[in-house]
Amino acid sequence: ANSQFILLAAVGLGALIAVLGIGRGFSERNLAAQRMAVRGGAMTITRSAASIDRQNDSLLDQALLPSDEDEQFQVALALSRAGMNGPGAVRNYYLFRIFLALALPLIFVGCLIMARVPDAPAFFGRYFGGISSLNITQWVVALAAIGFYIPTHWLNARIKRRRVAIEEAFPNMLDLLQVGVEAGMGFDQALLKVSTEIQPAAPDLAEEMIILLSEIQAGRDRDRALMHMARRTGLDEMTSFASVVIQASRFGTSIADALTTYAEDLRQAREMRAEEKANKLPVQMSAVMASIMLPSLIALILAPIIIRYVTTFS
């Protein structure tokens, strides 16, 4: 049993190394493409806010984190869009991926060992007793790959859910902010009031606003803080909102008037998107109805012919 466990553990470790090597090979990009992606950013945000200094990292960070700063920046940006803005978010993310890539094959190996124990429950013997060495290797490699790549899909799904939640709550936040500014509040004071009021209904958007206020209070320029918030959320509406506030403060115009104009434009854009979805519904419903009704019509037409053919030639 000990020799089998050592053999299976070695196979699992080799599968993990293979998965990591394949993943790193697919994640490498051309240097020219990286430079173009960095220069083509719509917002002037420095990469130093998300990049990690390799010289000051611990040995664990140097072992877990990728050496490419562009890859670190993209992962940190994805984590921030998912709502994970902690200082060790990138390290914990990679640590969790490696943990799952090791845990799933080890659980499978443990079940194989239990299947060979005489007093083990019949469940292990029924499902894990007759597996060949080739199938064991295939299962170990597959489980290592699944454990390593599942967090990526989970992160993308969480980013989409959070983006939709922020996008749905953004018009209400903008209306409340407009009312607060028109009532005589300062912009920062109105942001604090609105973030407090919308906390129960839209916690994700309230969290972004609180982070924005924290950066402003910590001494960061408001323009940069607004652009950072737009970059974290990844929403076009948030980018336009940041641009409106920055231009209003830069050119000395009234923020209340700028917010009023932007709120009207946002409502018109939402109405146009709603009309676009409504216009797509007939086409989508036609495809669904056709896929449901055509088989029934074909069966109704061909059934008498088939019955008569079988009756005639039987």
C-alpha positions, 0 to 999 in steps of 0.5 A: 500500500505504501509503494502504491501511495508513493507511486500515485503521489508521484504521478499526481505531482508530475500531472500538476507540473505538466498542467502548470507548464501547459498553462504557463505556455498558453499564457505567454504572449508576444512582447510587442503585443504586450506593449501595444496592450499597455499603450492602448489603455483608455485610462492613464493609470500607472501599473505600479498600483497593481504590480508587485515588487519582486525584490521585496516579496517573500520566498512564497510570493516569488514561488507562487506569483508569475514573473511577468508583471503584465500577467500580475497586473491583469490578475490583480485587475480581475480580482479587483473587479471581482471585489477582492482588493486585499494586498495578498489577493493575487498570492492567495488566488494562485495559492488556492489554484495550486491547492485545488490542483493538489487536493483533487488528485490526492482525494482521488488517490485516497479513495484508491487506497481505501478501495484496497483496504480489506475493511473499507466500505463497499462504496470504495471497492465498487467505484474505485476497485477495477481502475487500471493504471492508465485510467488512474493516470488520466484521472489524476491529470484531469483532476489536477487540470480541473482544480487548477482552472476552476478558480479562473472560471469562478472568477470570471463568473463573479466578475460578470455578476458583480458588473451586472449588479453595479450596472443596474444600481448605477442609475439610482446612485447617479440620481441620488448623487445629483439630488445631493449635489443640487441640495448644496452638499459637496461632491465628497459629502454627497458620495458619502451620503449616497454610499451609506443610503444604497449600502443595503440595496447595492453593496458592491457599488457602495463598496466601490464608492467607499474605496473611492472616498478612502483614496481621496481622504488618503491624499490621492488626487480625485481625478486619479481616484475616479479613474481607478474606480472606473478601471476597477469596475470595467463599466463604460458608464463609470468611465463616462461618469469619471470623465464628466466629473473630472471635466467639470472640476477642471473647467470650473463648470457646475458639477450639478449641471454636468450630472444632470446632463449625464443622467439624461444621456444615461437614461436615453442610452438605457431606453435605447438598450431596452428598445434594442432588446425588445426588437430582438425578442421576436426573432429569438421567439421565432427561433424557439417556436420553430425548433419546438413546432417543426418536429411536431409538424414533421411527425404529424405529416409523415406519420400517416405516410409511414403507417400506410407504407408499413401496412401496405408492405407488411 
